Amino acid sequence: MADNVCDLVLDGNVAACLLQHIFVPDITLAKIRCEACDCTNGVGSLALYAAPMGAVLKCADCESVLMRAVDTPHGLWLEMRGARYLKFRPRRPPSAAYCSTENFESMGAAG
């Protein structure tokens, strides 16, 4: 256990391993909760408003905007201001390795 909170603060790149596991699963099976109406739906059930500049996904219950996604020459952008959370079901049992500060420290030292 760290003696000082500063010992727990690491570079954001250290979270890459965890984030890769979050964003790899099938997004259509993920659950998303609407900030406006507090309903939870599968991402695959959201209404999509597509245009050449990107996509807008709206809540299946109240039609509030949950996500905006665009592909620009400057990068891929995802804005989720209308969502409380996006939840994925792991394909495997959850691992405590992601929560281990030793694991994060070793990942930070490697980069």
Secondary structure as the mmCIF struct_conf table of DSSP 4:
data_model
#
loop_
_struct_conf.conf_type_id
_struct_conf.id
_struct_conf.beg_label_comp_id
_struct_conf.beg_label_asym_id
_struct_conf.beg_label_seq_id
_struct_conf.end_label_comp_id
_struct_conf.end_label_asym_id
_struct_conf.end_label_seq_id
BEND BEND1 ASP A 3 ASN A 4
HELX_RH_3T_P HELX_RH_3T_P1 VAL A 5 LEU A 8
HELX_RH_3T_P HELX_RH_3T_P2 GLY A 12 ALA A 15
HELX_RH_AL_P HELX_RH_AL_P1 ALA A 16 PHE A 23
BEND BEND2 VAL A 24 PRO A 25
HELX_RH_3T_P HELX_RH_3T_P3 ILE A 27 LEU A 29
STRN STRN1 LYS A 31 CYS A 34
TURN_TY1_P TURN_TY1_P1 GLU A 35 CYS A 37
STRN STRN2 THR A 40 GLY A 42
HELX_RH_3T_P HELX_RH_3T_P4 VAL A 43 SER A 45
BEND BEND3 LEU A 46 LEU A 46
STRN STRN3 ALA A 47 ALA A 51
TURN_TY1_P TURN_TY1_P2 PRO A 52 MET A 53
STRN STRN4 GLY A 54 LYS A 58
TURN_TY1_P TURN_TY1_P3 ALA A 60 CYS A 62
STRN STRN5 VAL A 65 THR A 72
TURN_TY1_P TURN_TY1_P4 PRO A 73 HIS A 74
STRN STRN6 GLY A 75 GLU A 79
TURN_TY1_P TURN_TY1_P5 ARG A 81 GLY A 82
STRN STRN7 ALA A 83 LYS A 87
BEND BEND4 ARG A 91 ARG A 92
HELX_RH_3T_P HELX_RH_3T_P5 ALA A 96 CYS A 99
HELX_RH_AL_P HELX_RH_AL_P2 THR A 101 ALA A 110
#
